[in-house]
Amino acid sequence: MNSGENRTRKRRPGGGGLAGALSDVRSGASAAGGVRRARRNHAESADSGGAVASRLRARVGGLARSMRPTSSWGSALKTLCGAGMLWAWQYATFLSTALFLPGQSIRGRSELETGFYLLQAAAMVFAVCLVVAHYRRPIRLSTGHTFLAAGGLTLSTLGLFVALRIHSLVLVAVSSVFAGVCTVVMVGAWGARFSLGSKSSGQLVVVSFLLACAIYLSMAMIPNEVAVGVLLALPLGSWVCWMSDATARHSLSSNVFGRADESAAHADRGAPSSPEELTAGTWRLRAIPWRAVSVLVAASFVGALVASLLTTMTRGSAGDIFHNGAWVVAIVCVLTSLAMLREHNALSVRSMYHIMVTLTVFGLLVLLVFGRLGFVVGGAFAQGCSLFLQIMIYVIMTRSTQRFDMAPLFSFSVGQAVVAGVVLAGSLAGRAVYELARQESLMLPLTCGFGILVLFYMVTSHVGRSEELFLSRTKMGAGARAEAAEDDADLDEEEDGASCEPARTPVPGPGSETLSCGEASAFPPAAPSPASASAVVAPFPASSPSTAPAFEEPGDPEALERDRLDRFAQTYGLTTREAEVFAYLAHGRSRPYIADALFVTTGTVKTHTTHIYRKLEVGSKQELIDLYESFR
């Protein structure tokens, strides 16, 4: 039995979403109380047995929270396969000969490269339009939109296949532009999955690109007739993996995402059954870590520039150099994954940045010293390091989405636009350098020297050495920086079992929240009600014979608390999903904790929290807790 089945069975006896939330809150509170009591009584030998029991309950509570479907092997495998197929489709379609039948003229390679550049331009423009359109009117996506995007990629592949047969540049352009639009939607869908779970989710991004490189490199080993069928199936296979994983998550948190058959009293009319997680959250441009992204963009641009120049000089195809670069990326991904498994550490973007810059400089030095003899090795390192730095941009977007409660569709659309812009700018710049210089003896050394100087400056200057850049911290103003630091404090304290949430900014309301960690852990402020006290302090049945039964007895504290939450939700018009989130908020849980418990993004929790604050007409968590404590 997997962890998802355990979680489902645990929530059903309690009577639905509120019961599940209460059960989780009580178990989490037991862990917090156990840790605090264990620390206080550690020096008291008379109560050593109680301290040991408290520690044991805390460990059990933490273990239960860590066993979530988003960290299971099945979910991780679906994520790796689905995302890997999406990345592989883009590389194998435009940068390989998979669409060419045996005996066909290679004249169509230039047409396909033109389509690749149009794909990048379309993705960049559509991402910008998507953000602007959301500011004018909020965007909501349903499962059908993701299916249409995957189907659109398959149709684009078919259109490219036909266009290369009849040598129609117009059809190549139309298919490529349509593919660029669909790619943004699919990247946003997988970005929502990457942003779930712990901070180690960035490792999934790296391994998914490793799988993409493996698929891309294997395309040259299979017959072209089979390769065309594989290309047509890759986008739909990616969508099937995403849909399977998303359905499993949403079935475990149906009260957060809602169901189509729910009545108006319990769900919002017209709300999509899934996936709210794509668009829920902040759509603020200042939430993007622009300084961190700019460092990676500058280094990646140098590699793309050199690779494009080499392609133009050799009159070859971009796929030739990309093929060698894919080997470099695959090797780096394997070594990175092995290092993370051995040391049990999260992926360090800062360390990988320095390694990639070093390897890029090595490739440029090979080109300077050996000239044309070093094209294969130098071009492979330049192209491979440029591609891996683009992967790091996705990793930073994943961590920033988790930290700043951003909507995955927003953050990963911006990330896709940045990556597409780097690829397009580097390719065009390489061709422009060749057309302007026209002297091989000068343009290659000058370009390599320029690249080495840029990379040297980025590494040695304060811009490139700043540790904060690669922790996804960005200049967002004092309030936002404080919020980011307090998010880290929340996560650290919840790992110890604490349930406090420090000060936060930006939920609409008449006031601002100044609740400190100590105050949060001390709630209720006055004399708590018997029901709430039992729900927080008594997580396990007492050993005395007078203990009440666990389920649905008239005097059962859990039943009383559930009834109180139901009445509170009905009084203030909370939907079922808002009521479940409120059950955690009323017991002091932070947004990262709630997102982890409900298997949703922090942006989803933030959206529901904003709605709750507006309906309750409160401006801080302390006001929310006081309002709930005074409700009878």
Secondary structure, DSSP 8 states (H G I E B T S, - for coil): --HHHHHHHHHTTTTSHHHHHHHHHHHHHHHHHHHHHHHHTTT-GGGHHHHHHHHHHHHHHHHHHH--GGGSHHHHHHHHHHHHHHHHHHHHHHSSSTTS-TT--TTHHHHHHHHHHHHHHHHHHHHHHHHHHHHHS-----HHHHHHHHHHHHHHHHHHHHHHHHT-HHHHHHHHHHHHHHHHHHHHHHHHHHTSSSTTHHHHHHHHHHHHHHHHHHGGGS-HHHHHHHHHHHHHHHHHHHHHHHHHHHHHTHHHH--TT--TTTS-TT--SS-GGGT-SB--GGGS-HHHHHHHHHHHHHHHHHHHHHHHHHT--HHHHHHHHHHHHHHHHHHHHHHHHHHT----HHHHHHHHHHHHHHHHHHHHHHGGGGHHHHHHHHHHHHHHHHHHHHHHHHHHHHHHTB-HHHHHHHHHHHHHHHHHHHHHHHHHHHHHH--HHHHHHHHHHHHHHHHHHHHHSHHHH-GGGGGT-----HHHHHHHHHHHHHHHHHHHT-----------SSS-----HHHHHT-SSS---HHHHHHHH--S--SSTT---SSS-TT-HHHHHHHHHHHHHHHHT--HHHHHHHHHHTTT--HHHHHHHHTS-HHHHHHHHHHHHHHHT-SSHHHHHHHHHT--
